[in-house]
């Protein structure tokens, strides 16, 4: 037993010299220890897969292996590699977090900054054949090649070998898993199409923060749609400015006159598409919108509260009270 233990220690601490540029390994959610050990062995990162599994077992980490992209370089032992994966020391260059309310205008520069995509890369649903689109049931009801609104906010581990299509597959799969499937029944009985639900949710996401306020604002916007009243959502005007290259949204009176179908002050109805990828909470707020006597709202510049009004006169009074300038 002593000899066996010493033999194990020797192999567990035996260092392999890997290339300076490193070897990238992707570990996917659900990969078993056997699959991970096999992939590491095939890539030349470890030579003794059984020692790798034994190290994990002896250190109580068999169930601790974290998904992600890992880079291994220089002199490393089986213990070093196992500990790195068990502690989730993923390659930071390929760990990408898409915050709630991000648009393609945010996501593409993020992917480009991490050298995952190039500036001239295509990033739309035209990358998929009609047969491939059928793998995502919600795409049949989407009606546009623009994936804005479907880039589900989450943390992703993207491999260096991935292209635009690979990344879109991951994002769409996550949207299907975490948004569409859980809400499918509510979406199917809604009077709104899936696309309209996501458009409204994107507006709500950008306009207000709390779930209760989002339900109220969703109800107000639906009421305005039925009245054929312009939605007058500032966030859509900000979206136009971002599309035109602005880095910030300091709205001026001239911005509200821009001729764009996204200008909800100028054109009634919903904009042509979502202005961001909304959170699950924002989508749920639209599906559970709350009716009220309110027709107007604004966000206070004093304390960020949402201030609701029933009449335009009351709204004007609230603007004077809660906004420094509008």
N, C-alpha and C positions, 0 to 999 in steps of 0.2 A: 504493500500500500504506500509506503514511504517513497519507494522508487517511482511508482505511478504518479504520485503527487508531484515529485520533483520533475518528472518528465513533462507533466502538464504545465508546471510553472515555466519551464524552459521554453515550451512551444508558445505559451500565452504571451511571453515577454520577448519572444524572438521578433526582431524588427526587419520588416521588408523595406527596401529603399524604392520609393515610388517617384515618378517623374516630377520635376519642379513645377510644371504647369498643372499638375494634379490630374486625378481621375474622377470624373463625375459619375455619381450613382443616384438613380431615382428610386426611392422607396415609396410605393403607393399605399393608400389606405387599404387595409385588409390583407396585405402581403404577409404570409406566414414566415416563421423563423427559417424554415427550410428553403423557401423561395429567396429570402434575403441572403442567406448563407451561400446559396447556389449562384446568385447574381454577383456577389462579392468575389467568389472564387473564379468565375468565368472572366471577370474584369481584371483579375490578377491582383486584387487588393488584399486578399487573404489566401493562404495556402492550405490551411487546415480548418475546413468548415466545422468539423466535429468539435474542435477545440473552441471555436467561436461560440457554438451553441452551449458547450459545457461552461464556458466563462459566464454566459448570460444566466444559466441555471444556478450556478454557485453564488452569483451576486444578486439573485432575485430579480432579474431584469427581462425574463422571457416575455413578459406581457407589456414591457415598457417601450418597445421600439417605436420611434416616431416617424411618421411619413414625412417626406420632403426630399430635396435635392442636396446631396452631400458631396463635398470635394475632399479627397484624401491625397496628401502629398508629403514628400520627404520620408524620413524614417518613421514607420508606424508599426505597432504590434497589434496582435489580435485584440488584446485588452484595450488598447487605445481606440481602435475602430469600434468595438462593441460599446464602450463607454460613450463615445461620441454620438452614436445612433440612439442609445438608450436615453441620453440627456437631451436629445433633439437639437444638437449643434449643427443646424442646417446651413447650407450655403446662403449667406445673406443676399447675395446678388440675385438670387432667384426666388426669394421669399417676397411675395408681392401682396400687399394689403390694399383692397379697394374699399375705401370708406363709404358709408351710406350717403347717398345723394351725389355720388360721383357721376360725371358724364363721360362720354367717349373723349371729350376734350381734356379730361383729367387722366383717363386711363391710358391713352396712347402715349402721351409724353412720359408717363411713369414707366411703361414697358420699354420705351426707347432709351430712357435714362439708365436703365439696368442692362442695356445692350441685348435685350431679348427680341425686340423688333427693330426694324430699320425705318427711317422716316418715310421711305417710299413704298412701304408695304401696304397691301390691300387688307382691309379689316371690315368686311361686311358679309352678309349671308349669301352673296353670290359665289362664295368659295365652296358652298355645298351644292351637290347635285340634288335633284328632286327626291331621289331615293334616300339620300342621306338626311334630308330634312325630315323625313317621316319618322326618324328616330326621336324627334322632339315634337310631341303632339301639339304643343302650343304654337308652333311655327305655321301650321296650316291656317291659323286664325290671326296671324300677325299682319299680313298684307303689305309688307315693305321689306326691302333688303337691308335696311338700317337696323342694327342690333341695339341701338340706344334704348335703355330701359330694361334690357335682358342681361346686363353684365352684373350679375348678383353680387352685392357687397359682401366681401368675405376675405379671408387670408388664403392665398394660393401658393403652391410650390410648383414653379414652372421650370422645366428642364432646359438646358442650353440648346438642345437639338430641336426644340419646338418651333413651329412656324405659326403664322396668324391663324390658320385653320385649326391647328392643334389647340391653341389657346382658347379660341372661340368654342370648341367642343367642350372644354373643361368648364367654361363659364356657363354655357347653355345647359350642360348636365347638372350643374349646381343649382341653377335657377329652377330647373324641372324638379329636382329633389327637394329643395328647401322652400320653394314658393308655389309653383304651379300645382304639384301633386297634393300638398297639404290643404290648398285652398280650392282645389278643382271643383268640388261640389258647389261651393258658394259662387264661384265664377260662372258655372254653367247655369245657375238659376238667376243670375244677375240680369237686369235689363240692359246692362252695358256690355259691349264686346270686351274681350281680353285686352285688346290694344287700348281702348278708351279707359279701362280700369287702370292700366299702367300709366297712361298719360296723366290722368287725374291724380294718381298716387305720387307721380313725380312732382306735380305742382304742390301738393300737400307737403311732401317731404321738404321742399325748399322754402315753403312759406311759414310753417309753424313747427313747434318742437314736441309738445306733449300729445299723448295719444287722444285724450279727451278733446283738445282743441282741434286736432286733425280731423276727428269725426265731425265736429261742428263745421269746420271749414269745407270739408268734403260735401256736407249737406248744403252749404251756401252756394258752392260752385255748381252743384247739380240743379239747384233752384234757378240760378242765373241761366244755365243752359236751357231749361224749360221755358224761361221768359224771353229767350233769344237776346239776352242782355250780355254785353261784352264781359268776359271773366275778369279783366283788369288785374292780372296777376303780375306783380313786379318781377318775379323770378323769370318769367318768359322773356322780358325785355333784357334782363341780365344775360340770359342764354344767347340772345342775338348779339350782344356786345362781345361775349366770349367767342362766338363764331367769327366775329369780325376782327379778332385778335387782341381784344382788351384783356388785361391781366386782372383787373379789378372791376367791381360794379358800383361805380359812383354815378347814380342815375341823374341825368339832367332833363329838363323839359323837352329838349330836342330828341332825346332817346325814345320818347313815347310816340314820336311821329314817324319813326322808321317804318318803311313799307316792307313788312315781312309777315308771312302767315303765322309766325310765332308771336307776333305782337298782339297780345290779347286785349290791348286797349283799342286797337284799330280794327281788328276783325273779331266778330262774335264767334262763338263755338270753341271747340278744343283746338289747340295747335296741331300741326300735322303729325307730330310724334312726341314721345316723352322728352323731357329736358334733362333727365338724369336716370340713374338706376335706383329706384326707391327701395327702402327697407321693407321687410316683411310687415312691420307695424304700420307703415304708411299704406300698404296695399290692403291690409285688414281694416284700416280706418275708412277707406273708400267702400269696401264691401259692407261695412257696418256704419255707414254715414248716418249722422243724427239730424233729424229735421228740427227746425227752430223757427222763431219769428225774425231771426237776424237775416240781413241781406248784405251787410258790410263788415269788414274786420280790418285791423291793422296791428302791427307789432310795435309796442311801445319802445321808444328809444331811451326811456328812463329805466325800465326794469325788465324789458324783453317780454312782458306779458302780451297775450293776444287780447285786444280790446274789440268787443263786438258792438255793432249798432244795428238798430231796426230801420232807421230812416237815413236818407242822405244828409239831412240837416244835422242829425246826431253824429253822423260820421265826420262831417266837416268840423264840428265842435271837438270831437276826439282827436282829429288831426292837429288842430291848433293846440290842444292840451298835451298830447303825448309825442308829437313829432317836432323835432327842432326845425326841420325844413322838408318840404315835400313838393 
